[in-house]
Amino acid sequence: MPTRKKRAVTALELVVSRYPNTPAAELAREKIEELTGTSPAADHKQKRAGSRTWTDRTGKFQTEAAIVAYKTGWVKLKIKKGDTFITLPLKKLAKSDRDYVKQWLADKEKQRQR
């Protein structure tokens, strides 16, 4: 990938990670997909790229983490700093995070079928 494209993708990934549940992040994801041919949400092998801000339903609590597992209504997250894991009930997360988990599961299923 040419240097300009790499810089653009890096800048767009920054927008996605800093403002994960915003229209700006959605536009950035679309542009990344256009430039690279892949979706950043579908790239589960890169732990840091999978890190995002997770918010509870009230909006009071947030943490930067990457999803690592899902099991019947519960999601397991790896906190960005350190090797700490937390497991949360899906119903306690904000709607945007629940939607993200659904997309993550769909992408994971697509990868498994390949």
Backbone atoms as SQL, in Angstrom:
CREATE TABLE atoms (id INTEGER PRIMARY KEY, chain TEXT, resi INTEGER, resn TEXT, atom TEXT, x REAL, y REAL, z REAL);
INSERT INTO atoms VALUES
  (1, 'A', 1, 'MET', 'N', 0.861, -1.172, 0.000),
  (2, 'A', 1, 'MET', 'CA', 0.000, 0.000, 0.000),
  (3, 'A', 1, 'MET', 'C', 0.910, 1.239, 0.000),
  (4, 'A', 2, 'PRO', 'N', 0.643, 2.187, -0.886),
  (5, 'A', 2, 'PRO', 'CA', 1.442, 3.401, -0.941),
  (6, 'A', 2, 'PRO', 'C', 1.398, 4.168, 0.389),
  (7, 'A', 3, 'THR', 'N', 2.436, 4.944, 0.617),
  (8, 'A', 3, 'THR', 'CA', 2.596, 5.665, 1.877),
  (9, 'A', 3, 'THR', 'C', 1.412, 6.581, 2.184),
  (10, 'A', 4, 'ARG', 'N', 0.894, 7.294, 1.208),
  (11, 'A', 4, 'ARG', 'CA', -0.241, 8.190, 1.449),
  (12, 'A', 4, 'ARG', 'C', -1.469, 7.421, 1.927),
  (13, 'A', 5, 'LYS', 'N', -1.692, 6.279, 1.311),
  (14, 'A', 5, 'LYS', 'CA', -2.830, 5.449, 1.727),
  (15, 'A', 5, 'LYS', 'C', -2.641, 4.968, 3.149),
  (16, 'A', 6, 'LYS', 'N', -1.421, 4.558, 3.492),
  (17, 'A', 6, 'LYS', 'CA', -1.137, 4.089, 4.849),
  (18, 'A', 6, 'LYS', 'C', -1.405, 5.191, 5.861),
  (19, 'A', 7, 'ARG', 'N', -0.958, 6.394, 5.541),
  (20, 'A', 7, 'ARG', 'CA', -1.188, 7.523, 6.445),
  (21, 'A', 7, 'ARG', 'C', -2.678, 7.815, 6.587),
  (22, 'A', 8, 'ALA', 'N', -3.397, 7.758, 5.489),
  (23, 'A', 8, 'ALA', 'CA', -4.840, 8.013, 5.528),
  (24, 'A', 8, 'ALA', 'C', -5.545, 6.955, 6.372),
  (25, 'A', 9, 'VAL', 'N', -5.188, 5.691, 6.176),
  (26, 'A', 9, 'VAL', 'CA', -5.804, 4.608, 6.934),
  (27, 'A', 9, 'VAL', 'C', -5.484, 4.763, 8.426),
  (28, 'A', 10, 'THR', 'N', -4.253, 5.120, 8.753),
  (29, 'A', 10, 'THR', 'CA', -3.862, 5.326, 10.146),
  (30, 'A', 10, 'THR', 'C', -4.693, 6.439, 10.779),
  (31, 'A', 11, 'ALA', 'N', -4.860, 7.536, 10.061),
  (32, 'A', 11, 'ALA', 'CA', -5.653, 8.655, 10.572),
  (33, 'A', 11, 'ALA', 'C', -7.113, 8.259, 10.748),
  (34, 'A', 12, 'LEU', 'N', -7.644, 7.505, 9.799),
  (35, 'A', 12, 'LEU', 'CA', -9.032, 7.061, 9.896),
  (36, 'A', 12, 'LEU', 'C', -9.232, 6.073, 11.048),
  (37, 'A', 13, 'GLU', 'N', -8.256, 5.195, 11.267),
  (38, 'A', 13, 'GLU', 'CA', -8.329, 4.261, 12.386),
  (39, 'A', 13, 'GLU', 'C', -8.324, 5.003, 13.714),
  (40, 'A', 14, 'LEU', 'N', -7.609, 6.109, 13.765),
  (41, 'A', 14, 'LEU', 'CA', -7.588, 6.939, 14.959),
  (42, 'A', 14, 'LEU', 'C', -8.979, 7.512, 15.243),
  (43, 'A', 15, 'VAL', 'N', -9.652, 7.964, 14.199),
  (44, 'A', 15, 'VAL', 'CA', -11.019, 8.479, 14.357),
  (45, 'A', 15, 'VAL', 'C', -11.935, 7.375, 14.890),
  (46, 'A', 16, 'VAL', 'N', -11.809, 6.183, 14.327),
  (47, 'A', 16, 'VAL', 'CA', -12.645, 5.053, 14.755),
  (48, 'A', 16, 'VAL', 'C', -12.390, 4.710, 16.219),
  (49, 'A', 17, 'SER', 'N', -11.128, 4.702, 16.642),
  (50, 'A', 17, 'SER', 'CA', -10.819, 4.321, 18.021),
  (51, 'A', 17, 'SER', 'C', -11.174, 5.415, 19.030),
  (52, 'A', 18, 'ARG', 'N', -11.021, 6.673, 18.645),
  (53, 'A', 18, 'ARG', 'CA', -11.316, 7.764, 19.580),
  (54, 'A', 18, 'ARG', 'C', -12.807, 8.079, 19.680),
  (55, 'A', 19, 'TYR', 'N', -13.523, 7.902, 18.597),
  (56, 'A', 19, 'TYR', 'CA', -14.951, 8.236, 18.546),
  (57, 'A', 19, 'TYR', 'C', -15.748, 7.050, 17.998),
  (58, 'A', 20, 'PRO', 'N', -15.742, 5.920, 18.724),
  (59, 'A', 20, 'PRO', 'CA', -16.263, 4.672, 18.165),
  (60, 'A', 20, 'PRO', 'C', -17.741, 4.641, 17.818),
  (61, 'A', 21, 'ASN', 'N', -18.571, 5.344, 18.503),
  (62, 'A', 21, 'ASN', 'CA', -20.015, 5.221, 18.296),
  (63, 'A', 21, 'ASN', 'C', -20.607, 6.498, 17.710),
  (64, 'A', 22, 'THR', 'N', -19.909, 7.050, 16.745),
  (65, 'A', 22, 'THR', 'CA', -20.345, 8.315, 16.157),
  (66, 'A', 22, 'THR', 'C', -20.471, 8.193, 14.639),
  (67, 'A', 23, 'PRO', 'N', -21.181, 9.136, 14.022),
  (68, 'A', 23, 'PRO', 'CA', -21.244, 9.138, 12.553),
  (69, 'A', 23, 'PRO', 'C', -19.855, 9.276, 11.920),
  (70, 'A', 24, 'ALA', 'N', -18.968, 10.020, 12.580),
  (71, 'A', 24, 'ALA', 'CA', -17.610, 10.176, 12.052),
  (72, 'A', 24, 'ALA', 'C', -16.890, 8.830, 11.982),
  (73, 'A', 25, 'ALA', 'N', -17.074, 8.017, 13.009),
  (74, 'A', 25, 'ALA', 'CA', -16.444, 6.689, 13.018),
  (75, 'A', 25, 'ALA', 'C', -17.011, 5.808, 11.910),
  (76, 'A', 26, 'GLU', 'N', -18.308, 5.894, 11.697),
  (77, 'A', 26, 'GLU', 'CA', -18.937, 5.110, 10.629),
  (78, 'A', 26, 'GLU', 'C', -18.380, 5.513, 9.255),
  (79, 'A', 27, 'LEU', 'N', -18.265, 6.804, 9.034),
  (80, 'A', 27, 'LEU', 'CA', -17.689, 7.275, 7.763),
  (81, 'A', 27, 'LEU', 'C', -16.238, 6.841, 7.623),
  (82, 'A', 28, 'ALA', 'N', -15.498, 6.901, 8.734),
  (83, 'A', 28, 'ALA', 'CA', -14.097, 6.481, 8.703),
  (84, 'A', 28, 'ALA', 'C', -13.990, 4.992, 8.375),
  (85, 'A', 29, 'ARG', 'N', -14.869, 4.159, 8.963),
  (86, 'A', 29, 'ARG', 'CA', -14.861, 2.717, 8.664),
  (87, 'A', 29, 'ARG', 'C', -15.131, 2.460, 7.178),
  (88, 'A', 30, 'GLU', 'N', -16.095, 3.194, 6.641),
  (89, 'A', 30, 'GLU', 'CA', -16.417, 3.032, 5.217),
  (90, 'A', 30, 'GLU', 'C', -15.220, 3.399, 4.343),
  (91, 'A', 31, 'LYS', 'N', -14.546, 4.480, 4.691),
  (92, 'A', 31, 'LYS', 'CA', -13.386, 4.918, 3.903),
  (93, 'A', 31, 'LYS', 'C', -12.233, 3.921, 4.029),
  (94, 'A', 32, 'ILE', 'N', -12.028, 3.378, 5.240),
  (95, 'A', 32, 'ILE', 'CA', -10.987, 2.360, 5.433),
  (96, 'A', 32, 'ILE', 'C', -11.287, 1.153, 4.557),
  (97, 'A', 33, 'GLU', 'N', -12.541, 0.739, 4.557),
  (98, 'A', 33, 'GLU', 'CA', -12.935, -0.410, 3.736),
  (99, 'A', 33, 'GLU', 'C', -12.690, -0.117, 2.258),
  (100, 'A', 34, 'GLU', 'N', -13.003, 1.098, 1.849),
  (101, 'A', 34, 'GLU', 'CA', -12.781, 1.501, 0.453),
  (102, 'A', 34, 'GLU', 'C', -11.295, 1.476, 0.100),
  (103, 'A', 35, 'LEU', 'N', -10.458, 1.965, 1.012),
  (104, 'A', 35, 'LEU', 'CA', -9.018, 2.043, 0.746),
  (105, 'A', 35, 'LEU', 'C', -8.321, 0.684, 0.829),
  (106, 'A', 36, 'THR', 'N', -8.755, -0.155, 1.753),
  (107, 'A', 36, 'THR', 'CA', -8.049, -1.414, 1.988),
  (108, 'A', 36, 'THR', 'C', -8.780, -2.643, 1.494),
  (109, 'A', 37, 'GLY', 'N', -10.088, -2.506, 1.300),
  (110, 'A', 37, 'GLY', 'CA', -10.874, -3.661, 0.897),
  (111, 'A', 37, 'GLY', 'C', -11.289, -4.530, 2.065),
  (112, 'A', 38, 'THR', 'N', -11.002, -4.087, 3.300),
  (113, 'A', 38, 'THR', 'CA', -11.400, -4.832, 4.497),
  (114, 'A', 38, 'THR', 'C', -12.036, -3.886, 5.495),
  (115, 'A', 39, 'SER', 'N', -12.842, -4.461, 6.358),
  (116, 'A', 39, 'SER', 'CA', -13.509, -3.694, 7.408),
  (117, 'A', 39, 'SER', 'C', -12.714, -3.789, 8.696),
  (118, 'A', 40, 'PRO', 'N', -12.470, -2.680, 9.413),
  (119, 'A', 40, 'PRO', 'CA', -11.710, -2.766, 10.654),
  (120, 'A', 40, 'PRO', 'C', -12.429, -3.588, 11.719),
  (121, 'A', 41, 'ALA', 'N', -13.755, -3.609, 11.718),
  (122, 'A', 41, 'ALA', 'CA', -14.499, -4.402, 12.699),
  (123, 'A', 41, 'ALA', 'C', -14.324, -5.893, 12.445),
  (124, 'A', 42, 'ALA', 'N', -14.025, -6.265, 11.204),
  (125, 'A', 42, 'ALA', 'CA', -13.872, -7.678, 10.873),
  (126, 'A', 42, 'ALA', 'C', -12.478, -8.204, 11.158),
  (127, 'A', 43, 'ASP', 'N', -11.554, -7.330, 11.485),
  (128, 'A', 43, 'ASP', 'CA', -10.177, -7.745, 11.710),
  (129, 'A', 43, 'ASP', 'C', -9.948, -8.050, 13.181),
  (130, 'A', 44, 'HIS', 'N', -10.282, -9.270, 13.607),
  (131, 'A', 44, 'HIS', 'CA', -10.208, -9.634, 15.011),
  (132, 'A', 44, 'HIS', 'C', -8.822, -10.110, 15.423),
  (133, 'A', 45, 'LYS', 'N', -7.933, -10.319, 14.485),
  (134, 'A', 45, 'LYS', 'CA', -6.614, -10.820, 14.823),
  (135, 'A', 45, 'LYS', 'C', -5.714, -9.723, 15.383),
  (136, 'A', 46, 'GLN', 'N', -6.016, -8.489, 15.052),
  (137, 'A', 46, 'GLN', 'CA', -5.226, -7.385, 15.573),
  (138, 'A', 46, 'GLN', 'C', -5.874, -6.885, 16.852),
  (139, 'A', 47, 'LYS', 'N', -5.270, -7.204, 17.998),
  (140, 'A', 47, 'LYS', 'CA', -5.871, -6.870, 19.281),
  (141, 'A', 47, 'LYS', 'C', -6.052, -5.371, 19.460),
  (142, 'A', 48, 'ARG', 'N', -5.050, -4.601, 19.148),
  (143, 'A', 48, 'ARG', 'CA', -5.133, -3.163, 19.365),
  (144, 'A', 48, 'ARG', 'C', -6.161, -2.521, 18.442),
  (145, 'A', 49, 'ALA', 'N', -6.247, -2.980, 17.198),
  (146, 'A', 49, 'ALA', 'CA', -7.232, -2.419, 16.280),
  (147, 'A', 49, 'ALA', 'C', -8.643, -2.729, 16.760),
  (148, 'A', 50, 'GLY', 'N', -8.807, -3.833, 17.504),
  (149, 'A', 50, 'GLY', 'CA', -10.107, -4.211, 18.016),
  (150, 'A', 50, 'GLY', 'C', -10.495, -3.468, 19.280),
  (151, 'A', 51, 'SER', 'N', -9.553, -2.744, 19.878),
  (152, 'A', 51, 'SER', 'CA', -9.870, -1.990, 21.080),
  (153, 'A', 51, 'SER', 'C', -10.811, -0.852, 20.742),
  (154, 'A', 52, 'ARG', 'N', -11.769, -0.650, 21.625),
  (155, 'A', 52, 'ARG', 'CA', -12.732, 0.422, 21.450),
  (156, 'A', 52, 'ARG', 'C', -13.232, 0.835, 22.819),
  (157, 'A', 53, 'THR', 'N', -13.957, 1.910, 22.866),
  (158, 'A', 53, 'THR', 'CA', -14.535, 2.361, 24.125),
  (159, 'A', 53, 'THR', 'C', -15.888, 1.686, 24.319),
  (160, 'A', 54, 'TRP', 'N', -16.027, 0.965, 25.418),
  (161, 'A', 54, 'TRP', 'CA', -17.255, 0.287, 25.774),
  (162, 'A', 54, 'TRP', 'C', -17.950, 1.108, 26.845),
  (163, 'A', 55, 'THR', 'N', -19.264, 1.249, 26.719),
  (164, 'A', 55, 'THR', 'CA', -20.038, 2.091, 27.620),
  (165, 'A', 55, 'THR', 'C', -21.211, 1.301, 28.186),
  (166, 'A', 56, 'ASP', 'N', -21.526, 1.539, 29.457),
  (167, 'A', 56, 'ASP', 'CA', -22.689, 0.869, 30.036),
  (168, 'A', 56, 'ASP', 'C', -23.965, 1.584, 29.591),
  (169, 'A', 57, 'ARG', 'N', -25.110, 0.992, 29.903),
  (170, 'A', 57, 'ARG', 'CA', -26.400, 1.534, 29.456),
  (171, 'A', 57, 'ARG', 'C', -26.660, 2.938, 29.981),
  (172, 'A', 58, 'THR', 'N', -26.132, 3.259, 31.159),
  (173, 'A', 58, 'THR', 'CA', -26.383, 4.575, 31.740),
  (174, 'A', 58, 'THR', 'C', -25.489, 5.652, 31.140),
  (175, 'A', 59, 'GLY', 'N', -24.390, 5.246, 30.530),
  (176, 'A', 59, 'GLY', 'CA', -23.436, 6.190, 29.972),
  (177, 'A', 59, 'GLY', 'C', -22.428, 6.693, 30.990),
  (178, 'A', 60, 'LYS', 'N', -22.516, 6.222, 32.229),
  (179, 'A', 60, 'LYS', 'CA', -21.642, 6.694, 33.306),
  (180, 'A', 60, 'LYS', 'C', -20.282, 5.998, 33.330),
  (181, 'A', 61, 'PHE', 'N', -20.245, 4.744, 32.884),
  (182, 'A', 61, 'PHE', 'CA', -19.017, 3.967, 32.965),
  (183, 'A', 61, 'PHE', 'C', -18.522, 3.612, 31.572),
  (184, 'A', 62, 'GLN', 'N', -17.207, 3.790, 31.380),
  (185, 'A', 62, 'GLN', 'CA', -16.580, 3.456, 30.102),
  (186, 'A', 62, 'GLN', 'C', -15.245, 2.770, 30.358),
  (187, 'A', 63, 'THR', 'N', -14.868, 1.920, 29.407),
  (188, 'A', 63, 'THR', 'CA', -13.552, 1.303, 29.462),
  (189, 'A', 63, 'THR', 'C', -13.065, 1.054, 28.044),
  (190, 'A', 64, 'GLU', 'N', -11.780, 1.119, 27.858),
  (191, 'A', 64, 'GLU', 'CA', -11.153, 0.842, 26.568),
  (192, 'A', 64, 'GLU', 'C', -10.758, -0.627, 26.579),
  (193, 'A', 65, 'ALA', 'N', -11.337, -1.417, 25.670),
  (194, 'A', 65, 'ALA', 'CA', -11.096, -2.855, 25.678),
  (195, 'A', 65, 'ALA', 'C', -11.394, -3.453, 24.309),
  (196, 'A', 66, 'ALA', 'N', -10.971, -4.703, 24.151),
  (197, 'A', 66, 'ALA', 'CA', -11.241, -5.460, 22.924),
  (198, 'A', 66, 'ALA', 'C', -12.076, -6.682, 23.290),
  (199, 'A', 67, 'ILE', 'N', -13.044, -7.000, 22.456),
  (200, 'A', 67, 'ILE', 'CA', -13.865, -8.191, 22.696),
  (201, 'A', 67, 'ILE', 'C', -13.042, -9.435, 22.372),
  (202, 'A', 68, 'VAL', 'N', -13.125, -10.420, 23.254),
  (203, 'A', 68, 'VAL', 'CA', -12.395, -11.664, 23.016),
  (204, 'A', 68, 'VAL', 'C', -13.312, -12.878, 22.971),
  (205, 'A', 69, 'ALA', 'N', -14.510, -12.771, 23.577),
  (206, 'A', 69, 'ALA', 'CA', -15.413, -13.919, 23.565),
  (207, 'A', 69, 'ALA', 'C', -16.843, -13.482, 23.872),
  (208, 'A', 70, 'TYR', 'N', -17.770, -14.331, 23.435),
  (209, 'A', 70, 'TYR', 'CA', -19.182, -14.120, 23.731),
  (210, 'A', 70, 'TYR', 'C', -19.795, -15.475, 24.056),
  (211, 'A', 71, 'LYS', 'N', -20.628, -15.506, 25.094),
  (212, 'A', 71, 'LYS', 'CA', -21.318, -16.745, 25.429),
  (213, 'A', 71, 'LYS', 'C', -22.667, -16.415, 26.056),
  (214, 'A', 72, 'THR', 'N', -23.721, -16.762, 25.366),
  (215, 'A', 72, 'THR', 'CA', -25.102, -16.656, 25.815),
  (216, 'A', 72, 'THR', 'C', -25.380, -15.440, 26.708),
  (217, 'A', 73, 'GLY', 'N', -25.348, -14.269, 26.100),
  (218, 'A', 73, 'GLY', 'CA', -25.718, -13.062, 26.825),
  (219, 'A', 73, 'GLY', 'C', -24.599, -12.396, 27.604),
  (220, 'A', 74, 'TRP', 'N', -23.409, -12.935, 27.550),
  (221, 'A', 74, 'TRP', 'CA', -22.258, -12.368, 28.255),
  (222, 'A', 74, 'TRP', 'C', -21.134, -12.108, 27.274),
  (223, 'A', 75, 'VAL', 'N', -20.415, -11.035, 27.490),
  (224, 'A', 75, 'VAL', 'CA', -19.287, -10.692, 26.631),
  (225, 'A', 75, 'VAL', 'C', -18.023, -10.578, 27.494),
  (226, 'A', 76, 'LYS', 'N', -16.933, -11.135, 26.986),
  (227, 'A', 76, 'LYS', 'CA', -15.648, -11.073, 27.688),
  (228, 'A', 76, 'LYS', 'C', -14.770, -10.061, 26.964),
  (229, 'A', 77, 'LEU', 'N', -14.244, -9.099, 27.727),
  (230, 'A', 77, 'LEU', 'CA', -13.412, -8.031, 27.170),
  (231, 'A', 77, 'LEU', 'C', -12.021, -8.065, 27.777),
  (232, 'A', 78, 'LYS', 'N', -11.026, -7.744, 26.936),
  (233, 'A', 78, 'LYS', 'CA', -9.648, -7.598, 27.419),
  (234, 'A', 78, 'LYS', 'C', -9.365, -6.109, 27.512),
  (235, 'A', 79, 'ILE', 'N', -9.086, -5.648, 28.721),
  (236, 'A', 79, 'ILE', 'CA', -8.793, -4.240, 28.951),
  (237, 'A', 79, 'ILE', 'C', -7.527, -3.869, 28.195),
  (238, 'A', 80, 'LYS', 'N', -7.537, -2.701, 27.553),
  (239, 'A', 80, 'LYS', 'CA', -6.425, -2.282, 26.696),
  (240, 'A', 80, 'LYS', 'C', -5.100, -2.226, 27.457),
  (241, 'A', 81, 'LYS', 'N', -5.116, -1.665, 28.647),
  (242, 'A', 81, 'LYS', 'CA', -3.876, -1.557, 29.431),
  (243, 'A', 81, 'LYS', 'C', -3.772, -2.740, 30.375),
  (244, 'A', 82, 'GLY', 'N', -2.756, -3.543, 30.184),
  (245, 'A', 82, 'GLY', 'CA', -2.551, -4.691, 31.051),
  (246, 'A', 82, 'GLY', 'C', -3.173, -5.950, 30.498),
  (247, 'A', 83, 'ASP', 'N', -3.172, -6.976, 31.311),
  (248, 'A', 83, 'ASP', 'CA', -3.709, -8.278, 30.914),
  (249, 'A', 83, 'ASP', 'C', -4.966, -8.616, 31.709),
  (250, 'A', 84, 'THR', 'N', -5.791, -7.636, 31.947),
  (251, 'A', 84, 'THR', 'CA', -7.004, -7.825, 32.718),
  (252, 'A', 84, 'THR', 'C', -8.186, -8.123, 31.799),
  (253, 'A', 85, 'PHE', 'N', -9.006, -9.075, 32.218),
  (254, 'A', 85, 'PHE', 'CA', -10.213, -9.422, 31.482),
  (255, 'A', 85, 'PHE', 'C', -11.420, -9.133, 32.370),
  (256, 'A', 86, 'ILE', 'N', -12.514, -8.711, 31.728),
  (257, 'A', 86, 'ILE', 'CA', -13.769, -8.551, 32.456),
  (258, 'A', 86, 'ILE', 'C', -14.871, -9.231, 31.654),
  (259, 'A', 87, 'THR', 'N', -15.845, -9.762, 32.357),
  (260, 'A', 87, 'THR', 'CA', -16.990, -10.390, 31.713),
  (261, 'A', 87, 'THR', 'C', -18.234, -9.634, 32.155),
  (262, 'A', 88, 'LEU', 'N', -19.003, -9.180, 31.173),
  (263, 'A', 88, 'LEU', 'CA', -20.176, -8.348, 31.448),
  (264, 'A', 88, 'LEU', 'C', -21.417, -8.936, 30.784),
  (265, 'A', 89, 'PRO', 'N', -22.575, -8.752, 31.427),
  (266, 'A', 89, 'PRO', 'CA', -23.809, -9.152, 30.753),
  (267, 'A', 89, 'PRO', 'C', -24.101, -8.188, 29.609),
  (268, 'A', 90, 'LEU', 'N', -24.472, -8.723, 28.473),
  (269, 'A', 90, 'LEU', 'CA', -24.728, -7.915, 27.287),
  (270, 'A', 90, 'LEU', 'C', -25.803, -6.860, 27.555),
  (271, 'A', 91, 'LYS', 'N', -26.806, -7.198, 28.354),
  (272, 'A', 91, 'LYS', 'CA', -27.903, -6.272, 28.619),
  (273, 'A', 91, 'LYS', 'C', -27.461, -5.029, 29.383),
  (274, 'A', 92, 'LYS', 'N', -26.291, -5.044, 30.006),
  (275, 'A', 92, 'LYS', 'CA', -25.786, -3.882, 30.746),
  (276, 'A', 92, 'LYS', 'C', -25.050, -2.891, 29.847),
  (277, 'A', 93, 'LEU', 'N', -24.774, -3.286, 28.603),
  (278, 'A', 93, 'LEU', 'CA', -24.019, -2.424, 27.690),
  (279, 'A', 93, 'LEU', 'C', -24.939, -1.495, 26.904),
  (280, 'A', 94, 'ALA', 'N', -24.365, -0.392, 26.432),
  (281, 'A', 94, 'ALA', 'CA', -25.100, 0.549, 25.591),
  (282, 'A', 94, 'ALA', 'C', -25.537, -0.143, 24.306),
  (283, 'A', 95, 'LYS', 'N', -26.592, 0.357, 23.685),
  (284, 'A', 95, 'LYS', 'CA', -27.123, -0.245, 22.463),
  (285, 'A', 95, 'LYS', 'C', -26.065, -0.328, 21.371),
  (286, 'A', 96, 'SER', 'N', -25.259, 0.723, 21.237),
  (287, 'A', 96, 'SER', 'CA', -24.222, 0.708, 20.199),
  (288, 'A', 96, 'SER', 'C', -23.217, -0.419, 20.439),
  (289, 'A', 97, 'ASP', 'N', -22.926, -0.711, 21.705),
  (290, 'A', 97, 'ASP', 'CA', -22.008, -1.808, 22.016),
  (291, 'A', 97, 'ASP', 'C', -22.664, -3.162, 21.769),
  (292, 'A', 98, 'ARG', 'N', -23.951, -3.270, 22.077),
  (293, 'A', 98, 'ARG', 'CA', -24.668, -4.519, 21.779),
  (294, 'A', 98, 'ARG', 'C', -24.711, -4.756, 20.272),
  (295, 'A', 99, 'ASP', 'N', -24.914, -3.693, 19.509),
  (296, 'A', 99, 'ASP', 'CA', -24.897, -3.803, 18.042),
  (297, 'A', 99, 'ASP', 'C', -23.516, -4.229, 17.546),
  (298, 'A', 100, 'TYR', 'N', -22.471, -3.681, 18.168),
  (299, 'A', 100, 'TYR', 'CA', -21.102, -4.040, 17.791),
  (300, 'A', 100, 'TYR', 'C', -20.869, -5.537, 18.029),
  (301, 'A', 101, 'VAL', 'N', -21.357, -6.045, 19.166),
  (302, 'A', 101, 'VAL', 'CA', -21.196, -7.469, 19.477),
  (303, 'A', 101, 'VAL', 'C', -21.913, -8.319, 18.429),
  (304, 'A', 102, 'LYS', 'N', -23.106, -7.920, 18.044),
  (305, 'A', 102, 'LYS', 'CA', -23.841, -8.657, 16.998),
  (306, 'A', 102, 'LYS', 'C', -23.042, -8.695, 15.700),
  (307, 'A', 103, 'GLN', 'N', -22.463, -7.561, 15.325),
  (308, 'A', 103, 'GLN', 'CA', -21.664, -7.507, 14.098),
  (309, 'A', 103, 'GLN', 'C', -20.409, -8.363, 14.242),
  (310, 'A', 104, 'TRP', 'N', -19.782, -8.312, 15.400),
  (311, 'A', 104, 'TRP', 'CA', -18.578, -9.105, 15.672),
  (312, 'A', 104, 'TRP', 'C', -18.899, -10.593, 15.529),
  (313, 'A', 105, 'LEU', 'N', -20.035, -11.006, 16.075),
  (314, 'A', 105, 'LEU', 'CA', -20.442, -12.412, 15.974),
  (315, 'A', 105, 'LEU', 'C', -20.717, -12.809, 14.524),
  (316, 'A', 106, 'ALA', 'N', -21.375, -11.917, 13.781),
  (317, 'A', 106, 'ALA', 'CA', -21.664, -12.201, 12.372),
  (318, 'A', 106, 'ALA', 'C', -20.369, -12.319, 11.578),
  (319, 'A', 107, 'ASP', 'N', -19.428, -11.422, 11.821),
  (320, 'A', 107, 'ASP', 'CA', -18.139, -11.465, 11.124),
  (321, 'A', 107, 'ASP', 'C', -17.361, -12.725, 11.488),
  (322, 'A', 108, 'LYS', 'N', -17.425, -13.093, 12.761),
  (323, 'A', 108, 'LYS', 'CA', -16.728, -14.295, 13.220),
  (324, 'A', 108, 'LYS', 'C', -17.312, -15.540, 12.541),
  (325, 'A', 109, 'GLU', 'N', -18.629, -15.580, 12.413),
  (326, 'A', 109, 'GLU', 'CA', -19.301, -16.704, 11.752),
  (327, 'A', 109, 'GLU', 'C', -18.910, -16.781, 10.271),
  (328, 'A', 110, 'LYS', 'N', -18.836, -15.626, 9.609),
  (329, 'A', 110, 'LYS', 'CA', -18.412, -15.586, 8.201),
  (330, 'A', 110, 'LYS', 'C', -17.003, -16.125, 8.044),
  (331, 'A', 111, 'GLN', 'N', -16.109, -15.745, 8.966),
  (332, 'A', 111, 'GLN', 'CA', -14.730, -16.231, 8.901),
  (333, 'A', 111, 'GLN', 'C', -14.671, -17.734, 9.117),
  (334, 'A', 112, 'ARG', 'N', -15.510, -18.245, 10.001),
  (335, 'A', 112, 'ARG', 'CA', -15.530, -19.672, 10.286),
  (336, 'A', 112, 'ARG', 'C', -16.005, -20.475, 9.087),
  (337, 'A', 113, 'GLN', 'N', -16.920, -19.903, 8.289),
  (338, 'A', 113, 'GLN', 'CA', -17.478, -20.590, 7.136),
  (339, 'A', 113, 'GLN', 'C', -16.527, -20.619, 5.954),
  (340, 'A', 114, 'ARG', 'N', -15.492, -19.834, 5.984),
  (341, 'A', 114, 'ARG', 'CA', -14.544, -19.800, 4.855),
  (342, 'A', 114, 'ARG', 'C', -13.665, -20.988, 4.828);
